[in-house]
Amino acid sequence: MNDSQSYHVEWLVIQDQLHSNVTVRIGDGRVIEIQPGHAANAIDLGSVAMVQGLVNAHTHLEFSQLRQPIPTTGRFTDWIRKVVQSRRENPSTVGGAIRAGIAESWQAGTTLIGEIATIGWRPQDYTEVISTEVPFQGVVFQEVLGLSPERVSQQQQLARSHVTDSHASLSRGISPHAPYSTHWDLVTAAVAMAQQIGSPLAMHLAETTAELELLALGTGEFRELLTEWGLWHADLFGESRQPIDYLKLLAQAPRSLIIHGNYLDEESLQFLASQPQMTLVYCPRTHAAFGHTEHPWQRLVELGGQVAIGTDSRASNPDLSLFAELQFLAARHPRVSHLQLLKMGSTAGRQALNGRQSPDHLQAQTEHALVTERASVGETSIIPSDFTIIRPATSPMRDPHQELFAPGSQVCGTILQGNWIKPMLANANGPEIDR
Ligand SMILES: [Zn+2]
């Protein structure tokens, strides 16, 4: 998008700041200007909230074609057995599932994705979803896992070729899968590689009590599963490790996303809070589906740590809507401001995946853009023009703190780098949004 375009909205949220009745001008993939009131030539989007794009910090798009989640009612390892079986039964549909998952995410208002990729995917599955004009935005984390020495070295190769592959338009990361599936040495190697090339890293951790039992004692349902698969070895989990040991190792990566963390204890939360390069990714509906105990995200927020939100995959969740996750959280936590939820569903995920822009730089720019009535931040703007447009359940919306994710509110538009993805535009004059 070369020409700039202005939109007038009732509510705007940029950099976690709420503005009412403003015109925002975007162009060249960036926010150029924000000014009060309805500027001449601005397209009026009506009674909506335009918020900086939602970020799904954790998913596995390869399962996007599942019509319904794999039942989560039994033991966790029973669910894993069924996931492995499902993958075996649908071996050749990875590319189609990835495209379907990205399209579904865009429809749901998600603009940036933290994606875990296993095998059978190609870069074009991400870069040519609708056309090459419409960019996939996100990080593709190559998953590595394995417990035997041969497997560990083979998976190191896989990670290395992934991160050094030169498909310029894909942001890459590494994901050692989980403590029960990934040898400590492989996790260590993945961290070293992430350091070397400056990429982010994602790892499932402290997801179940069974995982804690395996790490501490080498017993329980995971031992049964590994024995059944011929992978059990007496030396594997003899170190009596805890999640905090993994956190300290993962803290050495340039940025790390700790997936789930359902059973992190106070010491681990305090450690996480002290590491600004680490983000806990909470997947609310998946967490609920497995019937875990209360998730510690509020404690981490209290301690000043970073919490982002993910959907996880359609193997444990009915859809890939980050917006639906935020609605779910809003209903469960009526005393939490919806702007706080938005921060977790947008800013926190963006920083975890893309890195933190220098706060001073950003602050100066934002103030410059907002305080000066007709200020232009011009070419130096680093605020991307990725937006989610939310139509409130009742119009006009009086208090976004309470209504942004209220039941009945919905996503009516998605803008990626200034382009309307939802609804797709027939011409460049603006979206058809019914009022
Ligand atoms: Zn996951």
Boltz pocket constraint, residues with backbone or C-beta under 6 A from the ligand:
constraints:
  - pocket:
      binder: B
      contacts: [[A, 58], [A, 59], [A, 60], [A, 204], [A, 259], [A, 312], [A, 313]]
      max_distance: 6.0
